[in-house]
Amino acid sequence: MMTTSRRNFLLLAAAAALPACAGTKKIATPGVPLSPFDEDSTADEVLGDLDLTGKLVVVTGCTSGIGFETMRALAARGAWVVGTSRTREAADAACKSVPGQTTPLQLELSDFRSVVDCANAIRSINAPLDILICNAGYLGAGGAPQLVDGIERHFAINHLGHFVFVNRLLGRLYMADQGRIVVVASRAAYTSAPRAGIEFDNLDAHRDYEDRRAYGHSKLANALFALQLGTLLRGTRITANALHPGVINTEIDRNMSRFMQTGFAVATALGYGKSIAQGAATSCYVATSPALGATSGKYFEDCNAVTIVGEGHLHDAEMAARLWQVSEDLTREFLVTHRGEDLNDFERAARKRRE
Ligand SMILES: NC(=O)c1ccc[n+]([C@@H]2O[C@H](COP(=O)([O-])OP(=O)(O)OC[C@H]3O[C@@H](n4cnc5c(N)ncnc54)[C@H](OP(=O)(O)O)[C@@H]3O)[C@@H](O)[C@H]2O)c1
């Protein structure tokens, strides 16, 4: 009989490699400019000769894989990049290893106190925030559910941690000429998530737990988060979009068995995937392309906005609104009210100037 980890690997690999799951079709999203880039484009190619001097950027999960390459490519264009890791030492090492202006910070997304502390450290920079890339991600391979304060771990880290983080930094994004929120989701949002979408009655994973399903569930939450941000931020200068970076052999498989890691490496080497430079391209494109100044609430693959037709809940506005409400209820004590009672001097002065 096949072990759970082998079965999970095969399902993950299949979900990653297939063009789309049966019953779904991918079409270009109407109303979004087509980009000249595709699945082969790299982060450096999509950024071209853009000058990002004076832009403040935050990249969560900057120590490896897509986040590291995203930070490197943006810093190389003159952006000031704040890069985060679960440990300050790893963030330090990653930031030191790329040319340009970078600042390392500690962020543990499963600990909302740490999320608040990290956001406050960014607010102490006293500058508008131009780009916030929610890139950090967790993929478990334990076969049994793990909980963070009663909530399934993938959902808590990949979605709720970033939900709190974005909420605490919205004020700074408002100050930017054009603030951008980029949420690195995954096509697992429609290939591996539960058929019913977000399982509001199963956030503690008391039934039907599988790692890939829980990961897909959290990635669907990422995509719906960007969709609802797009709705709530309509009429402001902030945009929010989600994306699938591609299938890339990074450290995302760190919790898998040696067998699964080898299989993932072989699958990506055989061409079922992208290089890390290509994997960071969609993040960099969505974060910076002048063509996307008014594009919000959309989902991107291979540097273009796509709509998944058929099965899945990627574009389910009702589910996105409910997810927002539930996420707020679950994290309320860590959120700012935006009424202004916890503004610092810089923020208070900026708000006064605006009034
Ligand atoms: N690779 C793929 O094929 C693929 C496909 C679809 C989507 N994605 C998504 O792409 C994003 C980047 O993944 P990757 O492939 O580059 O993986 P990676 O190499 O494992 O990088 C993940 C980053 O997230 C950070 N991180 C992990 N757990 C965290 C936590 N609890 N709190 C804060 N930070 C945490 C890690 O930082 P430290 O370990 O230093 O703390 C690391 O820098 C993820 O959101 C992933 O879901 C990847």
The ligand as an SDF file (V2000), in Angstrom:
LIG
                    3D

 48 52  0  0  0  0  0  0  0  0999 V2000
    8.0110   26.7230   -4.9190 N   0  0  0  0  0  0  0  0  0  0  0  0
    6.8630   26.4730   -5.5350 C   0  0  0  0  0  0  0  0  0  0  0  0
    6.7560   25.5840   -6.4000 O   0  0  0  0  0  0  0  0  0  0  0  0
    5.6490   27.2940   -5.1930 C   0  0  0  0  0  0  0  0  0  0  0  0
    4.4750   27.0700   -5.9440 C   0  0  0  0  0  0  0  0  0  0  0  0
    3.3450   27.8420   -5.6470 C   0  0  0  0  0  0  0  0  0  0  0  0
    3.4060   28.7850   -4.6370 C   0  0  0  0  0  0  0  0  0  0  0  0
    4.5490   28.9580   -3.9270 N   0  0  0  0  0  0  0  0  0  0  0  0
    4.5410   29.9730   -2.8700 C   0  0  0  0  0  0  0  0  0  0  0  0
    5.6390   30.8420   -3.0470 O   0  0  0  0  0  0  0  0  0  0  0  0
    5.9970   31.4320   -1.7870 C   0  0  0  0  0  0  0  0  0  0  0  0
    7.4960   31.3640   -1.6090 C   0  0  0  0  0  0  0  0  0  0  0  0
    7.8290   30.0020   -1.4850 O   0  0  0  0  0  0  0  0  0  0  0  0
    9.2230   29.3660   -1.9170 P   0  0  0  0  0  0  0  0  0  0  0  0
    8.8970   28.3260   -2.9040 O   0  0  0  0  0  0  0  0  0  0  0  0
   10.2100   30.4130   -2.2300 O   0  0  0  0  0  0  0  0  0  0  0  0
    9.5900   28.6090   -0.5670 O   0  0  0  0  0  0  0  0  0  0  0  0
   10.8150   28.7170    0.4540 P   0  0  0  0  0  0  0  0  0  0  0  0
   12.1080   28.6470   -0.2640 O   0  0  0  0  0  0  0  0  0  0  0  0
   10.5220   27.6750    1.4740 O   0  0  0  0  0  0  0  0  0  0  0  0
   10.6630   30.1570    1.0960 O   0  0  0  0  0  0  0  0  0  0  0  0
    9.6640   30.3930    2.0400 C   0  0  0  0  0  0  0  0  0  0  0  0
   10.0160   31.6040    2.8530 C   0  0  0  0  0  0  0  0  0  0  0  0
    8.9780   31.7430    3.8380 O   0  0  0  0  0  0  0  0  0  0  0  0
    9.5490   31.9150    5.1150 C   0  0  0  0  0  0  0  0  0  0  0  0
    8.6820   31.2810    6.1200 N   0  0  0  0  0  0  0  0  0  0  0  0
    8.3370   29.9710    6.2100 C   0  0  0  0  0  0  0  0  0  0  0  0
    7.5430   29.7620    7.2790 N   0  0  0  0  0  0  0  0  0  0  0  0
    7.3700   30.9720    7.8700 C   0  0  0  0  0  0  0  0  0  0  0  0
    6.6700   31.4170    9.0190 C   0  0  0  0  0  0  0  0  0  0  0  0
    6.0130   30.5710    9.8240 N   0  0  0  0  0  0  0  0  0  0  0  0
    6.7090   32.7310    9.3290 N   0  0  0  0  0  0  0  0  0  0  0  0
    7.4110   33.6040    8.5740 C   0  0  0  0  0  0  0  0  0  0  0  0
    8.1180   33.2460    7.4870 N   0  0  0  0  0  0  0  0  0  0  0  0
    8.0980   31.9450    7.1400 C   0  0  0  0  0  0  0  0  0  0  0  0
   10.9230   31.2630    5.0590 C   0  0  0  0  0  0  0  0  0  0  0  0
   11.7490   32.0020    5.8950 O   0  0  0  0  0  0  0  0  0  0  0  0
   12.6520   31.3750    7.0870 P   0  0  0  0  0  0  0  0  0  0  0  0
   12.7260   29.8930    6.8720 O   0  0  0  0  0  0  0  0  0  0  0  0
   13.9640   32.0650    6.9560 O   0  0  0  0  0  0  0  0  0  0  0  0
   11.9450   31.7700    8.3090 O   0  0  0  0  0  0  0  0  0  0  0  0
   11.3260   31.4590    3.6020 C   0  0  0  0  0  0  0  0  0  0  0  0
   12.0700   32.6430    3.4420 O   0  0  0  0  0  0  0  0  0  0  0  0
    5.1850   30.6690   -0.7460 C   0  0  0  0  0  0  0  0  0  0  0  0
    4.0820   31.4360   -0.3590 O   0  0  0  0  0  0  0  0  0  0  0  0
    4.7390   29.4200   -1.4750 C   0  0  0  0  0  0  0  0  0  0  0  0
    3.5340   28.8980   -0.9480 O   0  0  0  0  0  0  0  0  0  0  0  0
    5.6710   28.2420   -4.1790 C   0  0  0  0  0  0  0  0  0  0  0  0
  1  2  1  0
  2  3  2  0
  2  4  1  0
  4  5  1  0
  4 48  2  0
  5  6  2  0
  6  7  1  0
  7  8  2  0
  8  9  1  0
  8 48  1  0
  9 10  1  0
  9 46  1  0
 10 11  1  0
 11 12  1  0
 11 44  1  0
 12 13  1  0
 13 14  1  0
 14 15  2  0
 14 16  1  0
 14 17  1  0
 17 18  1  0
 18 19  2  0
 18 20  1  0
 18 21  1  0
 21 22  1  0
 22 23  1  0
 23 24  1  0
 23 42  1  0
 24 25  1  0
 25 26  1  0
 25 36  1  0
 26 27  1  0
 26 35  1  0
 27 28  2  0
 28 29  1  0
 29 30  1  0
 29 35  2  0
 30 31  1  0
 30 32  2  0
 32 33  1  0
 33 34  2  0
 34 35  1  0
 36 37  1  0
 36 42  1  0
 37 38  1  0
 38 39  2  0
 38 40  1  0
 38 41  1  0
 42 43  1  0
 44 45  1  0
 44 46  1  0
 46 47  1  0
M  CHG  2   8   1  16  -1
M  END
$$$$
